[in-house]
């Protein structure tokens, strides 16, 4: 398996993918190790996980450079991701023992209480776009809960995945409690066919549905963190049109738009539409695109080269239907998977751009008359991950946000995740929740005790 630098299209390294035999052998070792790991007190497991966090921070520059090398993420954004992901460690330090400790429900002749047991050996089939954030959300929470983990990184972030294993073992996680499974879809299929106790996937809707149907007969927990077509609505009473445009542009183009919660479509009330579009385009034109190892680069290469064809096809479909290209819209010639950040106006919901997930540096901005029209358009999607409203009036914004079937809403902000609250999707955006106390409890199962002297 070739690991390719998307900024140059050169081969970084070649790795041998897992075989069915190696997958089976690793899982057998994990089953043995999990029983011993479960017996370790929660407080001691937590100390190991916190030590891992310290090692990551101590090696931050090396890890960020590796992340940039294999995914093309601009180096400052790679640093930001690793630093930001540490909030998961802080959350676990404060909350793990609280949410995994036994709970006494009734006292009396019969004492009733609940204990929380790990699921067992779980598969974490992870993503490349934010491997620290989405990885930590699963494997750190699973480990601290007493599970063993089959960690399958995306083939586009394999070297980072191997670093996770190296540092976890150095921190004190036993070798037979966390294993990295190297490979593409075939290796993922081996995991689906294995006798595991839970499946936790981050990625596309189509793959999520496939995983859920493949393992349905096992009746084990399946959690899916899938994509989105996240809307942002700017009301005419917004405090600062230019600042709203700056925030919306960052929400759309940070990490090249390669985020499940990136802003993927924008609706602007007609009274401020022209001013917003002008400020938005000015901001986007100011983004520096190029070498992702440069600290001032904001737009790096697209990680997966095939995504460029999707982005360009969505643009062409919109242009044929009457949209106007305001900036960008072409693949940069030469080495690397570079495409200019693309902004279209005059868009509508007959265009694929406003309906299909883009997962790349392209955005459509649509004019709306009022809140009712914006609400109808924001809800016109099969996805239900996030939605944002920019307005001076909290009650007016809330009146829109509370009607949308999404897992997360934002008022005067967008494209952010906090470990303090659950991260969940509705409809085609997924099943289950990570983060919050729900994200700790996702990796355990309750056992009820009825005890009579």
Secondary structure in CASP SS format (residue, H / E / C, confidence):
PFRMAT SS
TARGET T0000
AUTHOR 0000-0000-0000
METHOD secondary structure of the structure
MODEL  1
X C 1.00
X E 1.00
X E 1.00
X E 1.00
X E 1.00
X C 1.00
X C 1.00
X C 1.00
X C 1.00
X E 1.00
X E 1.00
X E 1.00
X E 1.00
X E 1.00
X C 1.00
X C 1.00
X C 1.00
X C 1.00
X C 1.00
X H 1.00
X H 1.00
X H 1.00
X H 1.00
X H 1.00
X H 1.00
X H 1.00
X H 1.00
X H 1.00
X H 1.00
X H 1.00
X H 1.00
X H 1.00
X H 1.00
X H 1.00
X H 1.00
X H 1.00
X H 1.00
X H 1.00
X H 1.00
X C 1.00
X C 1.00
X H 1.00
X H 1.00
X H 1.00
X H 1.00
X H 1.00
X H 1.00
X H 1.00
X H 1.00
X H 1.00
X H 1.00
X H 1.00
X H 1.00
X H 1.00
X H 1.00
X H 1.00
X H 1.00
X H 1.00
X C 1.00
X H 1.00
X H 1.00
X H 1.00
X H 1.00
X H 1.00
X H 1.00
X H 1.00
X H 1.00
X H 1.00
X H 1.00
X H 1.00
X H 1.00
X C 1.00
X C 1.00
X C 1.00
X H 1.00
X H 1.00
X H 1.00
X H 1.00
X H 1.00
X H 1.00
X H 1.00
X H 1.00
X H 1.00
X H 1.00
X H 1.00
X H 1.00
X H 1.00
X H 1.00
X H 1.00
X H 1.00
X H 1.00
X H 1.00
X H 1.00
X H 1.00
X H 1.00
X H 1.00
X H 1.00
X H 1.00
X H 1.00
X H 1.00
X C 1.00
X C 1.00
X E 1.00
X E 1.00
X E 1.00
X E 1.00
X C 1.00
X C 1.00
X C 1.00
X E 1.00
X E 1.00
X E 1.00
X E 1.00
X E 1.00
X E 1.00
X E 1.00
X E 1.00
X E 1.00
X C 1.00
X C 1.00
X E 1.00
X E 1.00
X E 1.00
X E 1.00
X E 1.00
X C 1.00
X C 1.00
X C 1.00
X C 1.00
X C 1.00
X H 1.00
X H 1.00
X H 1.00
X H 1.00
X H 1.00
X H 1.00
X H 1.00
X H 1.00
X H 1.00
X H 1.00
X H 1.00
X H 1.00
X H 1.00
X H 1.00
X C 1.00
X C 1.00
X C 1.00
X E 1.00
X E 1.00
X E 1.00
X E 1.00
X E 1.00
X C 1.00
X C 1.00
X C 1.00
X C 1.00
X C 1.00
X H 1.00
X H 1.00
X H 1.00
X H 1.00
X H 1.00
X H 1.00
X H 1.00
X H 1.00
X H 1.00
X H 1.00
X H 1.00
X H 1.00
X H 1.00
X H 1.00
X C 1.00
X C 1.00
X C 1.00
X C 1.00
X C 1.00
X C 1.00
X E 1.00
X E 1.00
X E 1.00
X C 1.00
X C 1.00
X C 1.00
X C 1.00
X H 1.00
X H 1.00
X H 1.00
X H 1.00
X H 1.00
X H 1.00
X H 1.00
X H 1.00
X H 1.00
X C 1.00
X C 1.00
X C 1.00
X C 1.00
X E 1.00
X E 1.00
X E 1.00
X E 1.00
X E 1.00
X C 1.00
X C 1.00
X H 1.00
X H 1.00
X H 1.00
X H 1.00
X H 1.00
X H 1.00
X H 1.00
X H 1.00
X H 1.00
X H 1.00
X H 1.00
X H 1.00
X H 1.00
X H 1.00
X C 1.00
X C 1.00
X E 1.00
X E 1.00
X E 1.00
X E 1.00
X E 1.00
X C 1.00
X C 1.00
X C 1.00
X C 1.00
X E 1.00
X E 1.00
X E 1.00
X E 1.00
X E 1.00
X C 1.00
X C 1.00
X C 1.00
X C 1.00
X C 1.00
X C 1.00
X H 1.00
X H 1.00
X H 1.00
X H 1.00
X H 1.00
X H 1.00
X H 1.00
X H 1.00
X H 1.00
X H 1.00
X H 1.00
X H 1.00
X H 1.00
X H 1.00
X H 1.00
X H 1.00
X H 1.00
X C 1.00
X C 1.00
X C 1.00
X C 1.00
X C 1.00
X E 1.00
X E 1.00
X E 1.00
X E 1.00
X E 1.00
X E 1.00
X E 1.00
X H 1.00
X H 1.00
X H 1.00
X H 1.00
X H 1.00
X H 1.00
X H 1.00
X H 1.00
X H 1.00
X H 1.00
X H 1.00
X H 1.00
X H 1.00
X H 1.00
X H 1.00
X H 1.00
X C 1.00
X C 1.00
X C 1.00
X E 1.00
X C 1.00
X C 1.00
X C 1.00
X C 1.00
X C 1.00
X C 1.00
X C 1.00
X C 1.00
X C 1.00
X E 1.00
X C 1.00
X C 1.00
X C 1.00
X C 1.00
X C 1.00
X C 1.00
X H 1.00
X H 1.00
X H 1.00
X H 1.00
X H 1.00
X H 1.00
X H 1.00
X H 1.00
X H 1.00
X H 1.00
X H 1.00
X H 1.00
X H 1.00
X H 1.00
X H 1.00
X C 1.00
X C 1.00
X C 1.00
X E 1.00
X E 1.00
X E 1.00
X E 1.00
X C 1.00
X C 1.00
X C 1.00
X E 1.00
X C 1.00
X C 1.00
X C 1.00
X C 1.00
X C 1.00
X C 1.00
X C 1.00
X E 1.00
X C 1.00
X C 1.00
X E 1.00
X E 1.00
X E 1.00
X E 1.00
X C 1.00
X C 1.00
X C 1.00
X C 1.00
X C 1.00
X C 1.00
X H 1.00
X H 1.00
X H 1.00
X C 1.00
X C 1.00
X C 1.00
X C 1.00
X C 1.00
X C 1.00
X C 1.00
X E 1.00
X E 1.00
X E 1.00
X E 1.00
X E 1.00
X E 1.00
X E 1.00
X C 1.00
X C 1.00
X H 1.00
X H 1.00
X H 1.00
X H 1.00
X H 1.00
X H 1.00
X H 1.00
X H 1.00
X C 1.00
X C 1.00
X C 1.00
X C 1.00
X E 1.00
X E 1.00
X C 1.00
X E 1.00
X E 1.00
X E 1.00
X E 1.00
X E 1.00
X C 1.00
X C 1.00
X C 1.00
X H 1.00
X H 1.00
X H 1.00
X H 1.00
X H 1.00
X H 1.00
X H 1.00
X H 1.00
X C 1.00
X C 1.00
X C 1.00
X C 1.00
X C 1.00
X C 1.00
X E 1.00
X E 1.00
X E 1.00
X E 1.00
X C 1.00
X C 1.00
X C 1.00
X C 1.00
X C 1.00
X C 1.00
X C 1.00
X C 1.00
X C 1.00
X C 1.00
X C 1.00
X E 1.00
X E 1.00
X C 1.00
X E 1.00
X E 1.00
X C 1.00
X C 1.00
X E 1.00
X E 1.00
X C 1.00
X E 1.00
X E 1.00
X C 1.00
X H 1.00
X H 1.00
X H 1.00
X H 1.00
X H 1.00
X H 1.00
X C 1.00
X C 1.00
X E 1.00
X E 1.00
X E 1.00
X E 1.00
X E 1.00
X E 1.00
X E 1.00
X E 1.00
X E 1.00
X C 1.00
END
